[in-house]
Amino acid sequence: MGQHVSGPVVAPAESNALTELIPDQYECVDTDIEVAFGHITRVELPGRGRSGGISPSVTALTYLVTLDLSGNGLTGNFPLALSRLKRLSSLDLSNNRLQGDVPPAIGLCTSLTLLHLHQNSFSGALPEALGQLQRLQSLSLEYNSFSGPLPAGLFTLRELRRLNLRANCFYGDLSPSIGRLTRLSFFSVRNNRFHGAIPESLGACTRLTFLNLSSNLFTGAVPDALAQLQRLEHLYLFENDLEGVVPSVIHELPLLKELDARRNPRLLEAPCPMARAPVHVPRGLERANVAAFVLPLPAS
């Protein structure tokens, strides 16, 4: 990409901070830096082999709006210094080796619209302070070791479009408050330890196109309320302990391309009005799960 610079030369304090942040890359043509009115506003350095921790001197970059250090070899804990960057709108630290918990101080970054921490080694419970990030639109935490129930504050983030919690150790009921996130288009909690019923309130998330609740411990019936998701294209319910049948009104969703509810031993066969094409069922699949294996659905 090369350096992208507009405006006068940056202030010395910011220049020094940047040199500590990326000492071996600052002068490299591959470094993507944007300067406006003498202040560094954007640093994008994905996949450049940067290792070690993030220097506390990053606090000098007070005008920083975008920071992307994804796909490097960053180690250590979540850098507390980042919580002092009040203008930070986009933070991507994914695909590194960061560990420990996410501190409550993250709630001070109230300008964040994107927070991507996936594919690290973060652990512990999510802080209630996440609820202070009222502008957040994309939260990606998959493939970590986060645990505990989801904080109530998470369900106050009404601007969220994308919420990916896949492959962690979250547990407890999925709160009915999920229905408050009416702007969600993508929601995945696959491969966690959630239990209890699938909340009817998910039907209020009418912008969902992708919903993955698979590989958990959900019980009870598949709620009819999911039929309210008229934009839904992909629905994954497999590897739970659901019972009854997948309601026919869900099979009839107009944009549904894929529905997988296999490996729910108590989910019974039911007619599927959209299964107009022959369906291949693998040898040995239990008859009780045949109806749930209508995948993919016909395109018509």
N, C-alpha and C positions, 0 to 999 in steps of 0.2 A: 504493500500500500504506500509506503513512504511517509515522510513527515508531512502534516497538513498544518500550516501556520498562517494565521491571519492576525494583523495588528502588530504592535511593537514587541520588542524583545521582552521576555518574561522577567518578573521580579527575581532578584537573586535568591531569596528564600525558597521560592517555588522551584527554581532551577536546581538548587542543591537537593531539595527533597526528591525531585524526579531522578537525579543522578543516583541517589541512594536506593530509590525504588527499583530502578532498572539500570544499574551501573554499567553493565557490559553491553547494553543495547541502546543507550540514549542517542548515540551518534549514528546508529545503524539505520540504513535506508528502510529497513523493515519495521521500524518503530512508528506507530500511528499515534501522533500527538496533535492535538488541536489547541491553538492559542487564540484567545479573543481579548482584545483590549488589554494586552499585557498580562493576562492570566491564563494558566493552563486549565482548559475545560474538559478535555477528553484524553484519556490514555487507553489505548487498545493494544494489548500485547498477548493475544491468544497463541498457545502452542509454540512458544519461542524457547522452551527449555530453561526458563527461569527457575531457580531453585532457592531453598532457604525460606526465611520468613519475610513478612512485609514490615519495612522499617517504620517505627513510630513517627518518623519525620514526615510521613504522608499527611499529617495534620496541617502542614503548611500549604497543602493544595486546597485551600478553602473555596476555590471557585470550581472545583472539579464536579462535573455533571455525570460523566460516564467513566467507569473503570472496569476494564475487562482483562483479567489475568487468568482466564480459563486455560486448561490444558497445559499447565506447566508442572513443575515439581515442588510447588509451595508446601511447606511443612509448618508445624506449630499450631497454635490455637487461633480462633477467630480474632483478627486484629482489632483490639478495642479502639485504636486510633481512628478507625474508619467511622466510628459513631460521631465524630466531631465534624464530619463533612456534611454540613447542613443542606448543601445544594445537590448532593448526590442523588441522581435519579435512577441510574442503572448500575447495578453491581453484579458482576459475574465472576465468581471464584470457583466455578465448577471444574471437575476433572483435575483435582489436585490431591494432595495428601494431608489436608488440614484435618484437625481432630479436636476433641473436647466439645463443650456445649456452645450454643449460640447465646451470647450474653444478653441480659435485658437491655443493655445500652443500645442494641439495634433499634429500639423504639425511638431513639433520638433522630434517626435518619428519616424524618417525616416526609421528605420529598421523593422517596423511593417509589418507582413504578414497576421496577423489575429487580427481583432478588433471586439469583440462581446459585445454589450451593450444592447441586447434585454431584454424585460420584466423588465423595470425599469420605472421611471417617468420622464425621460428626456424631455425637451421641448425646444422651440425656434428653430431658423434656424440652419442648419448645417453650420459650418465655411468653408469658401473658402479654408482654410489651409489644409483641407482633401486632396486637390490635391497634397500636398507635400509627401504624403505616396505612393510613386511610386512603392513600393514592395508589396503593399497590395493585397492579394488574396481572403480574405473572410471578408465581412463587413455585420454584422448582427445587425440591428437596430429596428426590429419589436416590436410591442406592447410597444410603448412609446407615447409621445405627441409632437414629432417634427413637425414643421410647416414650411411654406414658400416654395418657389420654390427650386429645387435642385441646389446646387452651380455648376458653370461651371467646377470647378476643379475636381469634382467627375468623370466627363467624360474623364479625362486624365489618369485615373488609369487603364492602359492597361493590367495589370497583374491580374485584378479581375476575379475570377472564380465564386464567389457566392456573390450576392447582394440582401439582403432581407430588404425591407422597409415597409413591411406589417403593417397595423393597426397603422397609424400615421395620421397627419393632413397636409401632403404635398399637395400643389396645384400648378396650372399653367400647361402649356404645358409640355409634356414629350419631352425633347429636342431631335432633330435629332442626336445630338452628341452621343446618346446612341449607335449608330452604330460603334463607335470607340472601344467599349469594346468587341473585337472579341474573347476573351477567356472565356466569360461568359458561364457557363453551367446552372446556376440557377438564375432567375430574377423574383422577386415578388414585385409588388406595390399594392397588393390587399388592399381594404378598406382605400383609401385615397381620395383626391379631385382633382385628375388630370383631365384635360379637353382637348378639342381639338382632333385632329386626332391622331390615332396610327401612329407613324412615320414609313415610308417605310424603313428607315435605320435599323430597327430591323432585317431586312433580312440579314444584314451583320454579325449578331451574330450567325454564322453557327454552333457553338458548343453547342447552347442551347438545353437542354433536358427538361427543365421545365420553362414555361412562364405563369405568372399569372398577368393579367391586370384587374381583375374583381373588382366590387364594387367601380367604379370611375364614372366619368362623360364624358368618351370618346364618341366622336361623329364621324359621317362619316362612310365610308366603311371599312370593314376589308381588309387590304392591301394584294394584291396578293403576295407581297414580302415575306410574312411569309412562303410561299411555299419553300423558299430557305433554311429553317431550317430542313434539312434532318435528323438530329438527334433528333428532337423534339418528346417527348413521352407524355407530358402533356401540354395542352393549355386551359387556362381559361379566358373567355371573358365576363362572365355573369354579370348582373346588371350594364349595361352601357346604352348609348343611341345610339348604333350603328345601321346602316341602310344598306339596300341592302341585300346581301346574303353572307354566308360564302363560299368563292370560293371553287369549287370542287377540285382544285389542293391542297388545304390544307387538305381536307379529305383524299387525296391520299398519304399523307406523309407516308413513309414506316414503321416508328417505332412508329407512333402515337397510343397511347393506350386510351387516354381520351381527349375529346374536349367538353367543356361546354360553350355554348353561350346563355343560357336561360336568360329571363327577360331583353331582349332588344326589346322593343315594336315595333320598326320599322325594325327589322331584319326579312326578309321574308323567306318563305319556298323555299328550293332549293333541287334538287335531290342530294342524297349522294351516290356515287358509292361504298362506303365501308359498307353501311348499308345492308349487306346481311342477317343478322340475324334479327328476329323480334325485334322491339323496343317498350318497354312499355312507354306509355305517360300518366302521371298522369291525372286524371279526372279534367276538368276545364282548362287545359293548352291551351293557345291561339294557334290557328292553325298557326299563323304567326311565332310561335317559335318552331313548331314541328321539323323542320329540324335541329335546333340547339341543340336538345335534344338527339342526337345520341350518347349515352354514356352508357357503354364504347364501344369502337370500337372493332370489332372482332379481335382476336389475329393473324389471318392469314395475 
